[in-house]
Amino acid sequence: MKAFILDRYGKKQALRLGDMPEPVPGPDDVLVEVEAAGLNQLDSKIRDGAFKPILPYKPPLVLGHDLAGAVVKVGANVRRFKVGDAVYARPRDGRIGTFAQRIAVSESDLALKPANLSMTEAASIPLVGLTAWQLLVERAQIKPGQKVLIHAGSGGVGTFAIQLAKHLGATVATTASAANAAMVKELGADVVIDYRSQKFEEELSGYDVVLNSLDAATLEKSLRVLKPGGKLISISGPPDTAFARAQGLNAMLRLVLRLMSWGIRRKAKRAGVDYSFLFMRANGEQLGRITKLIEDGTIRPVVDRTFPFEKLNDAFAYIDTGRAKGKVVVTLK
């Protein structure tokens, strides 16, 4: 089958279109014909080599963490899906590879595609949707009336998280450029901070939760807007010791991550704030709950651009500019 292959790690390393062996589904797997695949910053970071110490991938490998497509075969133990079903998923770590014509996915990572979305729209959802769900519902446990700051509101995670936070009853602030202010307000943001002309840490205070996807300086400034007992949750690092344990990393890597996060953990403790790092995980059951929110109109996808599959490297170049609004998707059909 045709796939885009990462032959070696490297900053903005181009992927090679070539042939890979056909995936062989196990008894608990579903073989999916990929019709569309979303791009994520996670793909760029793995390509660049940023996650070499903590994710067990060795080139040559196929990247890709989002898919939408049709079931072409099911394993002997599979009960929830049948051939012909339209599905979408974020395959689990160690089994990624959606930049290919077909992929074998664990049944538990898969969900039926929202009936009101195209394959392209559906492929934009899984990783950012699950990230927002695990941030807001699982980790932050947002309650109605709470105040949430979501950084980078026009990005993939931000556009989804704003909508989910509003659904959960929160007052939502976000950072965005003036050019994207109308878009994030339409998604539900109550307060929009123009990061080019305003300092969010001076404009906001008394917040319950901050979701950070930006740099270390933004992470530290975010402590100032939280009230005592608030939660600072980051998806851009630094990873903490809880993450190291969950990943089963060796003692040396656990020590390294402990040292990397020591500064922000110390400052958070002084401020009376809880700091944690979240690395989202595949979860078909949660994705099914997200499907219901999409089908009832609570949440809608935000797709910036689509590229044909053969232009995957051009799609990467676009997301590497950092200017994408919502998600970028490549189409195979």
N, C-alpha and C positions, 0 to 999 in steps of 0.2 A: 504494500500500500504506500501511497505518497504521504510524506510527513516532512515537517521542517525540523532539522536536526541541529542541535548545538554541539559542535565538535570540540570546542574548548572554551573555558571561561575567559572573559575579557570585556572590558568596558565597551559597551555598545557593539559587541561582537555580532556580526551578521550570522543569521541562521541559514543553513543549506537545505534547499529542497531536494529530497532524495527518497530512496526506498527503504522502508523498514519492514520487518517481519509482521505478518498479520497477528493481531492479538488473539490469544487463546483463552476464552473465558473459563473460569473455574466453576464448580457447582453452585457457588453463591453469587456468581457474577452475571451481569447483563452486557451483551455486546451491542454497542450503539454506533450507528452510522452518523458521524458528526455532520451537521448541516450549518452550524455557526459556532464560533468560539470567541469568547471575550478575552481581551488583553487586560492585564493588571500590572501595577507597579511591582508586585511580587515576582512576576516573570522577568522583568527588567533586572531586579536585584539578584535573582538567581543567575541569570545570564552574565551579569557583571562579576559574579563570584562572591557577593556580599554574604551569602548564607552558607558558604562552604563548610565552616566549622560546625554548623548545627543542623543541616539537612543532608542526608546521606545520598546525594546524587553525584554520579561520576559520568562525565561526557564519554562517548556521545549519548545524548539523551534528547527526548522530545519534551518541550515545555508546554504550558497551557493548563489553566486551572478552572476554566469555565466551558461548558458545552451545552448545546441544545441539539437534539437530533431524534432519530427514530430507532426503536429497538429492532435488531435483526436476528438476535438469538438470545436465549435465556438458558442459564445453568439448571441442572437437575433439581436444585433445592429452591429455586426462585418461585415465589408465589404471587408477588405483588404486581408483576409486569408480564406482558405478553408481546409477541412479535407484532410490530406495527404501532405500538404505543409511542406517542410523542412525549419525550422526557427532557429533563435538564438536570444538571448536577455540577457540583464542585468535587471532583475526585479527591480521595484522601491523599495525604502526603505519602510519597513512595510509589504512588500509582498515577501520577499526573501524566499529561501527554495529549491534550486536546487539540494541539496543532497538527492533527493527522486525520486521515479519512475515517478511521474507526478506532474505538477504544473500548476496553473491557473495564466496567465499573462495578464495584460492589453494590449489590442490591440496596444495602442500607444507606448508601450515599446518594441515591437517586430519588427523584420525585417526578410526578406527571407535570408536564409543561402547563402553565396557565393557559386556559382555553382562549382567552382574549388577547394573547400576545403572539406575534410572529416568532419564528425561530430566532431571528436576529435579536429581537427585543428580549426574548427569554435568555439568550446566551449572555446578556449583559448583567444578569441578576445574581447568580449563585454566590460567588465569592463576596461581593459587597453586601448582598442581602444577609448572608450568614454572619458576616463580620458585624454589621449593625445590630443584628438580633442578639448575638452573643455579648456585644458591648452593653446594649441598653436593657435587654430583658434579663439575661443571665447574670452578668457581672454587676451592672449598676442597679438593677432592679428598680427601674424608674417608676415613680408613683405620680398620680395626677397632682398638678400644682408645683412640682419641682422645677428648678431652673437648670437648663443644660446648655453648655457651650460646645458647639461642634466646629472644630477648626476645618478650614478648606471645604466650605459648604458646597462649592460647585464641582468638586471632584466626585469620583465614583462612589466611595463610601459616604461622603458628605451628602450627596443628593438623596441617597436612600435613607441615611440616618435622620435627616431632618424630617422626612415624612413619617418615619416610624416613631420618632420622639413625640411628634404632634399627636399621632394616633394614641400614644400612651398617656397623653394629657399634660405633657410638659410645656413650659415656656422655653422657646428655643432661640438662642443667639448663635450666630455664625460669623466667621471671617471670610471675606471674599473681596474681589476687586469691585470697583464701582460699576464696571461693565456687566458684571454678573449679579448685581444686587437684585434686579427685578426678577431674575430667574429663581434665586433662592427664596425670595419672598413668596413667589407663586407656589413654591413647594411647601411653604408653611413657616419659614423663619419669621420670628417676631421682631428680632433685632439683628441688623446687619452692620458689621464693623468693616469699614474699608481699610484693609490692612496696609494700604499705601499711604493713607493720610491720617489714620487714627491708631492709637495704641490701645489694644483691647484690654490690657491689664489696668489701664487708667479709666476706661469707660464702664467696665463691668465689675460687679462685686456681689457677694452673697450667693454664689452659684453652688448647686449641689453636686454637679458632675461636669467634668471637662473631658472631651474625647480628643486626644491629640494624634495627628498623623503627620506632623511636621518635624522641625529640627529640635535640637536640644535646647536652644535659646527659648523657643516658643514653649517648650515643655516646662522650663523653669518659671517663666513669666506666668504660666497658667496657674501656678500655686496661689498667686495674689488674688485671683478672682473667686477662689473657692472659700466657702465658709468652713469653720472647724467641723470636722466629721465628714467633709466632702470627699469625693473620689476623683482622682486623676488617673485616667486610663489611657495608655498609649499603645498604638499599633505600629509605631515606628521606632520603638526602643527607648531606652536600653532594656533588653531582656532582663528579667529578675530571676531570683533563685527558685521561685515557684514554677516558672516556665522551664528552667533547667531540669528540675525534678520530673515534671510532667513529660519532658522529652526523653528522659532516661539518659541524659548526658553523663559522661564520665566525670570523675572528681576534679580533674584539671579544668575542664570546661565549666563546671559548676562554679569553681573558684573564680575563673575569669569573668563570668557573667555577674557574680556577686560583686566583684570589684568595679565592673562597668556601671552597675546600677547603684553603687554605694552612695554617690553624691546626691542623686535625686531622691533616694529613699531617706537619707538623713535630713534633707531640707523639707521633705514632705512630713516627716515625723515632727520636726520643729513647728511646722505650721498646723499640726493636728489634722493632717490630710492623709488619706490612704492612697498610696501609689501602687499600680499594678500594670504589667505588660500583658497584652492579649495577642496570641497568635491563633487566628481562627482555625477551626477544624471542620471537616466535612460532616454533614448531618442531614440525611434525607428527611427525617421526621420534621425537623425545624423548617426545612425548605418547603415541605408540604403545608406548613402553617403560613409561611410567607405567600405561597400560591393563593391561599384563600383571601389574603389581604389585597393581592393584586386583582383577583377576579371580582372582588366586591368594590373595586375602585379606590380603595384606601391609599394604595401606593401605585405609582406608575414608573416605568423605566425611563431613564434619561440616557439616550444614545447620541453621542456627538457625531461620530463618523463611522462609516462602514468601508471596508476595503475587501477586494476579492482575495481569496486565499493566497494566490501567487504573489500578492503584494504585502505579505506579512511583514517583511522588513521595513517597508514604508510605514506601516501601521505602528511598528515599534518606534521609528524615528519621530512619529507624531506624538505618541504618549511621552517620549523622552523630553519633549519641549516643556512639559508640565502645564500646557495650556488646554488640555482636553476638558470639556464640560461633560460630566457624567462619564460614560464608558465608550470605548472604541471596540468594534467587533469586526472579525473577518468572517466572510461567508464562503462556504464550500459548495452550496447549491443555489 
